[in-house]
Amino acid sequence: MTKADIVNEISKSTGIEKVTVQKTVEAFMECIKDSMVKEKNIYLRGFGSFIIKERAQKTARNISKNTTIIIPAHKIPAFKPAKSFVNKVKSSVK
């Protein structure tokens, strides 16, 4: 499902114009991005959490050049679904 599909679904189910829904979805995503850049986690009860995970420094190999490189410690964004969300997806699988 794409962002356009999400906008269409929300517009159909609420009766709100697509342009308004698109602006709202864009603002929601921008708010999440801005919060995560500031290293603030986002918790949406019943849906899940957008969190910052820290990756430790590690050594990797470039097989084509037969060299080792060090990947420095870094932070990445991650999504952890709520238990109710996970259970709903699990129960829908046939």
Short mmCIF file of the C-alpha atoms (twelve columns), coordinates in Angstrom:
data_MODEL
# 
_entry.id   MODEL 
# 
loop_
_atom_site.group_PDB 
_atom_site.id 
_atom_site.type_symbol 
_atom_site.label_atom_id 
_atom_site.label_alt_id 
_atom_site.label_comp_id 
_atom_site.label_asym_id 
_atom_site.label_seq_id 
_atom_site.Cartn_x 
_atom_site.Cartn_y 
_atom_site.Cartn_z 
_atom_site.pdbx_PDB_model_num 
ATOM 1  C CA . MET A 1  0.000   0.000   0.000  1 
ATOM 2  C CA . THR A 2  1.379   3.405   -0.959 1 
ATOM 3  C CA . LYS A 3  0.843   6.815   0.619  1 
ATOM 4  C CA . ALA A 4  -1.657  7.615   -2.147 1 
ATOM 5  C CA . ASP A 5  -3.595  4.440   -1.297 1 
ATOM 6  C CA . ILE A 6  -3.679  5.437   2.370  1 
ATOM 7  C CA . VAL A 7  -4.942  8.906   1.462  1 
ATOM 8  C CA . ASN A 8  -7.662  7.370   -0.740 1 
ATOM 9  C CA . GLU A 9  -8.776  4.955   2.004  1 
ATOM 10 C CA . ILE A 10 -8.954  7.679   4.661  1 
ATOM 11 C CA . SER A 11 -10.782 9.996   2.271  1 
ATOM 12 C CA . LYS A 12 -13.340 7.291   1.436  1 
ATOM 13 C CA . SER A 13 -13.958 6.275   5.043  1 
ATOM 14 C CA . THR A 14 -14.192 9.811   6.480  1 
ATOM 15 C CA . GLY A 15 -15.609 11.818  3.593  1 
ATOM 16 C CA . ILE A 16 -12.812 14.392  3.911  1 
ATOM 17 C CA . GLU A 17 -11.309 15.745  0.686  1 
ATOM 18 C CA . LYS A 18 -8.174  13.989  -0.560 1 
ATOM 19 C CA . VAL A 19 -6.130  17.203  -0.547 1 
ATOM 20 C CA . THR A 20 -6.875  17.774  3.147  1 
ATOM 21 C CA . VAL A 21 -6.130  14.157  4.019  1 
ATOM 22 C CA . GLN A 22 -2.855  14.280  2.090  1 
ATOM 23 C CA . LYS A 23 -1.757  17.429  3.961  1 
ATOM 24 C CA . THR A 24 -2.637  15.741  7.262  1 
ATOM 25 C CA . VAL A 25 -0.734  12.551  6.412  1 
ATOM 26 C CA . GLU A 26 2.276   14.591  5.280  1 
ATOM 27 C CA . ALA A 27 2.174   16.655  8.492  1 
ATOM 28 C CA . PHE A 28 1.940   13.466  10.583 1 
ATOM 29 C CA . MET A 29 4.973   11.933  8.871  1 
ATOM 30 C CA . GLU A 30 6.937   15.187  9.171  1 
ATOM 31 C CA . CYS A 31 6.117   15.372  12.876 1 
ATOM 32 C CA . ILE A 32 7.403   11.813  13.373 1 
ATOM 33 C CA . LYS A 33 10.598  12.556  11.427 1 
ATOM 34 C CA . ASP A 34 11.257  15.792  13.330 1 
ATOM 35 C CA . SER A 35 10.715  14.107  16.695 1 
ATOM 36 C CA . MET A 36 13.023  11.234  15.837 1 
ATOM 37 C CA . VAL A 37 15.744  13.599  14.613 1 
ATOM 38 C CA . LYS A 38 15.525  15.196  18.078 1 
ATOM 39 C CA . GLU A 39 15.901  11.644  19.499 1 
ATOM 40 C CA . LYS A 40 12.382  11.585  20.911 1 
ATOM 41 C CA . ASN A 41 10.449  8.334   20.683 1 
ATOM 42 C CA . ILE A 42 6.808   8.347   19.569 1 
ATOM 43 C CA . TYR A 43 4.292   6.070   21.287 1 
ATOM 44 C CA . LEU A 44 0.911   5.440   19.630 1 
ATOM 45 C CA . ARG A 45 -1.157  3.270   21.978 1 
ATOM 46 C CA . GLY A 46 -2.706  0.279   20.215 1 
ATOM 47 C CA . PHE A 47 -0.564  0.836   17.104 1 
ATOM 48 C CA . GLY A 48 3.114   0.853   18.039 1 
ATOM 49 C CA . SER A 49 6.195   2.897   18.801 1 
ATOM 50 C CA . PHE A 50 8.659   4.708   16.597 1 
ATOM 51 C CA . ILE A 51 11.949  4.396   18.476 1 
ATOM 52 C CA . ILE A 52 15.629  5.196   18.053 1 
ATOM 53 C CA . LYS A 53 17.879  2.128   18.186 1 
ATOM 54 C CA . GLU A 54 21.589  2.346   18.766 1 
ATOM 55 C CA . ARG A 55 23.893  0.111   16.757 1 
ATOM 56 C CA . ALA A 56 27.317  -0.693  18.174 1 
ATOM 57 C CA . GLN A 57 30.525  -0.281  16.201 1 
ATOM 58 C CA . LYS A 58 31.372  -3.377  14.189 1 
ATOM 59 C CA . THR A 59 33.886  -4.722  11.728 1 
ATOM 60 C CA . ALA A 60 32.646  -5.681  8.265  1 
ATOM 61 C CA . ARG A 61 34.295  -7.173  5.213  1 
ATOM 62 C CA . ASN A 62 34.272  -5.925  1.645  1 
ATOM 63 C CA . ILE A 63 34.464  -9.280  -0.110 1 
ATOM 64 C CA . SER A 64 35.160  -7.885  -3.587 1 
ATOM 65 C CA . LYS A 65 38.216  -5.925  -2.405 1 
ATOM 66 C CA . ASN A 66 39.130  -8.401  0.360  1 
ATOM 67 C CA . THR A 67 39.405  -5.617  2.947  1 
ATOM 68 C CA . THR A 68 37.910  -4.982  6.346  1 
ATOM 69 C CA . ILE A 69 36.157  -1.789  7.263  1 
ATOM 70 C CA . ILE A 70 34.910  -0.460  10.568 1 
ATOM 71 C CA . ILE A 71 31.311  0.663   10.695 1 
ATOM 72 C CA . PRO A 72 31.054  3.259   13.475 1 
ATOM 73 C CA . ALA A 73 28.362  3.201   16.145 1 
ATOM 74 C CA . HIS A 74 25.203  4.870   14.890 1 
ATOM 75 C CA . LYS A 75 21.499  5.358   15.553 1 
ATOM 76 C CA . ILE A 76 18.680  4.142   13.336 1 
ATOM 77 C CA . PRO A 77 14.910  4.670   13.382 1 
ATOM 78 C CA . ALA A 78 12.794  1.590   14.077 1 
ATOM 79 C CA . PHE A 79 9.136   0.662   14.501 1 
ATOM 80 C CA . LYS A 80 7.920   -1.695  17.199 1 
ATOM 81 C CA . PRO A 81 4.282   -2.726  16.740 1 
ATOM 82 C CA . ALA A 82 1.933   -2.938  19.733 1 
ATOM 83 C CA . LYS A 83 0.957   -6.419  20.976 1 
ATOM 84 C CA . SER A 84 -2.647  -5.928  19.879 1 
ATOM 85 C CA . PHE A 85 -1.401  -4.976  16.388 1 
ATOM 86 C CA . VAL A 86 0.841   -8.057  16.199 1 
ATOM 87 C CA . ASN A 87 -1.947  -10.345 17.417 1 
ATOM 88 C CA . LYS A 88 -4.386  -8.930  14.854 1 
ATOM 89 C CA . VAL A 89 -1.908  -9.559  12.016 1 
ATOM 90 C CA . LYS A 90 -1.134  -13.065 13.303 1 
ATOM 91 C CA . SER A 91 -4.818  -13.992 13.539 1 
ATOM 92 C CA . SER A 92 -5.486  -12.767 9.981  1 
ATOM 93 C CA . VAL A 93 -2.900  -15.131 8.449  1 
ATOM 94 C CA . LYS A 94 -4.574  -18.242 7.084  1 
# 
